[in-house]
């Protein structure tokens, strides 16, 4: 029993390390593609996508007193997308009244980002490769809507290849998290 547990843990760590190495390789490939000013049709784009920890409105922290204590706060969601070649966060911030964090919303925001920030409006041809690195959350990322949108991007001619890279559970720290920490410090 104990031996199986150790083997299972070793297998888990090996999978996490190999996923992180793959993600690092794709990020480096995108950075080189941008730095070498590769033509659009040969360019590699790597995006890192993640949701921030839920925020609340109003934010009163530990000082919530009196009558306000019994009021419900509004959930604020923030989907971050980082273009790994330039390490710049693009944040979609919306309230729970505007939508949830499910597959439909995540897919809509991802496609909006691709259309407005990655895809060439003059359609010089498809990108060579788009990589999207995200955590393993089934409700938000690892669902049929995201997977179908990847196929749709290739069918529309946005990219010759689109790879979805899901990081192993428990090992999902990524570049979005660093940007979120700065965002949350300003929010507070």
C-alpha positions in Angstrom: 0.0 0.0 0.0 2.7 2.4 1.0 4.8 1.5 -2.0 1.8 2.2 -4.3 1.4 5.6 -2.7 5.0 6.5 -3.3 4.8 5.3 -6.9 1.6 7.3 -7.5 3.2 10.5 -6.0 6.3 10.0 -8.2 4.1 9.6 -11.3 2.2 12.7 -10.4 5.4 14.8 -9.9 6.9 13.4 -13.1 3.7 14.5 -15.0 3.8 17.9 -13.4 7.4 18.4 -14.3 6.9 17.3 -17.9 3.9 19.7 -18.3 5.9 22.6 -16.9 8.8 21.8 -19.2 6.4 21.7 -22.2 4.9 25.0 -21.1 8.3 26.6 -20.7 9.3 25.3 -24.1 6.2 26.8 -25.8 6.8 30.2 -24.0 10.4 30.3 -25.1 9.3 29.5 -28.7 6.9 32.4 -28.6 9.4 34.8 -27.2 11.9 33.8 -29.9 9.3 34.2 -32.6 8.5 37.7 -31.4 12.2 38.7 -30.9 13.3 37.4 -34.3 10.4 39.3 -36.0 9.2 36.1 -37.7 6.7 36.6 -40.5 3.0 36.3 -39.3 2.4 33.0 -41.0 5.4 31.4 -39.2 4.8 33.0 -35.8 4.1 31.1 -32.6 1.9 32.7 -30.0 1.7 31.3 -26.4 -1.0 32.5 -24.1 -1.4 31.8 -20.4 -5.0 32.0 -19.1 -6.3 31.8 -15.6 -9.1 33.2 -13.3 -8.1 35.4 -10.4 -9.4 34.5 -6.9 -12.9 35.9 -6.7 -13.1 39.6 -5.6 -16.0 41.2 -3.8 -17.8 44.5 -4.1 -17.7 46.4 -1.9 -14.3 45.3 -0.5 -14.4 46.0 3.2 -11.8 43.4 4.3 -11.7 42.7 8.1 -13.3 46.0 9.0 -16.9 45.1 8.0 -19.0 46.3 10.9 -22.5 47.2 11.8 -25.5 47.0 9.5 -23.3 46.3 6.5 -22.3 43.0 8.0 -25.6 41.4 7.0 -25.5 42.6 3.3 -24.4 40.3 0.6 -21.4 41.4 -1.5 -21.4 41.1 -5.3 -18.9 38.6 -6.7 -16.4 40.1 -9.2 -14.7 37.7 -11.6 -11.4 38.4 -13.4 -10.1 36.3 -16.3 -6.5 37.1 -17.1 -4.8 36.3 -20.4 -1.0 36.9 -20.7 0.7 36.9 -24.0 3.9 35.1 -22.9 6.1 36.7 -25.5 5.6 40.2 -24.0 4.5 39.2 -20.5 1.5 41.6 -20.4 -1.7 40.8 -18.6 -5.1 41.6 -20.3 -7.8 41.3 -17.7 -11.5 40.8 -18.3 -13.3 42.0 -15.1 -17.0 41.5 -14.8 -19.6 41.0 -12.0 -21.7 37.9 -11.3 -24.7 39.9 -12.8 -22.9 39.8 -16.2 -22.0 36.1 -16.2 -20.4 33.2 -14.4 -17.0 31.5 -14.7 -18.2 28.5 -16.8 -17.1 27.2 -20.2 -19.3 29.5 -22.2 -18.0 32.7 -20.6 -14.4 31.5 -20.6 -14.6 30.6 -24.3 -16.3 33.9 -25.3 -13.6 35.9 -23.5 -10.8 33.8 -25.0 -12.2 34.2 -28.6 -12.6 37.9 -28.0 -9.0 38.2 -27.0 -7.8 36.2 -30.0 -9.9 38.2 -32.5 -8.9 41.6 -31.0 -5.2 41.0 -30.0 -3.8 38.1 -31.9 -5.5 37.4 -35.2 -4.4 39.6 -38.1 -7.4 41.7 -39.2 -5.9 41.8 -42.8 -5.8 38.0 -42.8 -2.3 37.5 -44.2 -2.8 33.8 -43.5 -3.0 31.6 -40.4 -0.4 31.7 -37.5 1.9 28.7 -37.4 0.9 27.8 -33.9 -1.2 29.1 -30.9 -0.6 27.5 -27.5 -2.9 28.2 -24.6 -1.6 27.2 -21.1 -4.2 27.0 -18.4 -5.0 25.1 -15.2 -6.9 21.8 -15.0 -10.2 23.3 -13.8 -13.0 21.3 -15.5 -15.7 23.9 -15.1 -13.7 26.8 -16.5 -11.1 25.4 -18.8 -11.1 21.7 -19.4 -14.6 21.5 -21.0 -16.2 20.9 -24.3 -16.6 24.6 -25.1 -12.9 25.4 -24.9 -12.0 22.2 -26.8 -14.5 23.0 -29.6 -13.3 26.6 -29.8 -9.7 25.3 -30.4 -11.0 23.2 -33.4 -13.0 26.2 -34.6 -9.9 28.5 -34.6 -8.1 26.0 -36.8 -11.1 25.6 -39.1 -11.5 29.4 -39.4 -7.8 29.6 -40.5 -6.6 31.5 -37.5 -3.8 29.0 -36.9 -2.4 25.9 -38.5 -2.2 24.3 -35.1 -3.7 25.2 -31.7 -2.5 23.4 -28.6 -4.3 23.4 -25.2 -1.9 22.7 -22.4 -3.5 21.8 -19.1 -1.2 22.0 -16.1 -1.3 19.2 -13.6 -3.5 19.9 -10.5 -1.5 21.3 -7.6 1.2 22.6 -9.9 -0.6 25.4 -11.7 1.3 28.5 -10.6 1.7 30.6 -13.8 2.5 34.1 -15.0 -1.1 35.3 -14.5 -0.8 34.8 -10.8 2.0 37.3 -10.4 0.0 39.9 -12.3 -3.1 39.1 -10.2 -1.1 39.8 -7.0 -0.3 43.3 -8.3 -3.9 43.8 -9.5 -5.3 42.7 -6.1 -3.0 45.0 -4.1 -4.4 47.9 -6.1 -7.9 46.6 -5.7 -7.5 46.7 -1.9 
